[in-house]
Amino acid sequence: MKRVLLAMLSMVVVFPSVGCKCWEKLKCANQSSVDLVTPGLSSEEKFFLENWLYAAKMAEDVQDYSTAVIYYKKIYEYFPDTKEGDRAQKRLKKLEGNKEKNKVSLGS
């Protein structure tokens, strides 16, 4: 009986303080990077923007640059006035510059 009471007491005293800290960490971890950079987008816009950013980054990671270019173009086309749109445009310029260098080096 004492163990049960001790366990219940620890749940009442210890878990709320630990739970609050964990909740704050979880809340911060679940906050979208798009929320932090571009406020004011609808949930649907955030959904597409996050997924296109993820797809573009994954394509670059596996060196599928043509697919990355497609997604960066979508991001820039649909979100030109956002920081993500600016970043997508910069990545496009860099990828297209690398593409031209590769053509020249492969052609010679």
N, C-alpha and C positions, 0 to 999 in steps of 0.2 A: 504494500500500500504506500509506503514511504517513497519507493522508486517511482511510482505512478505520479504522486504529487510533485516530486522533484522534477520529473520530466515535463509535467504540465507547467510548472513554475518557470523552467528554463525556456519553454516555448513562448510564454508570455513576456518574459524579460529579454531574452537574448535574440530571438528570431525577428522581432520587429525592427530592431536597430540594424541587424545584418541585412534583413530583407530590404530596407530602404536603400542601403548602399548598393545592393545588387540590382535593385529596380532602376536606380539612376544609371548604372553602367549599362544595363540592358536597353534602357530607353535611348541612351546615346549611341549604342551600337546599332540599333535598329533605325536610327534617323538616317534618311537618305542623303547621299552626298549632293544630289540635285537640290534637296531642300536647303542645304547650307549655301549653295552657290546661286541658285535661281529661285527665289521665292515667287509665289503668285501663279505657278503653273497648276493646271487642273490635275487631278489624279491620273487621268488618261494620258495627258502630256508627259507627266513624270514617268509613267510606266514605259511609254515608247522611248523617251530620251534615255532612261537608265538602261533599257535593253539594247538599244542601238549603241550606246557607249560601250557596254559590256561586249557586244558582238564585235565591234571594231577592235577593241583591245585584244580579245581572244584571237581574232584573225591575224593581228600583228604578231602575237606571241608564237603562232605556228607558221609565221612568215607567208601568210596568204594575203599579200598586199592588195590584190585586186578586190577582194571581198572587203577589206578594211576601207578601201577608197569608197566603195559603194555605201557603206554605213556612215562614213564621215560626210559624204555628200548629202545623205538624208538628214543628218543632224544639222548641217549648215543650211539646207534648204528649208526645213521646218522651224528651226530655232536660230535664225540669223542674229537676232539682237540679244543673245544671251552669252554668258561666258563660255558655255559649252560650245556654242556655235563658233565663237572666236577660236577656241582651241581646236575644233574640228577643221576650221579653215587652215590653221597653221600646220596641223598634221597632214592635210591634203597637199599643201605646198611642199612639205618635206618629202612625203611619199612620192609625189609626182617628180620632184627633183631627183630622188634616188632612182626612179624608174628611167629617167632620161640618162643618168650616168651609167646605169646598167646596160642600156641599149648601145651607148657609145662604146663601152668597154667590150661588150659582146660582139659588136660589129667590126671592131678593128683587130 
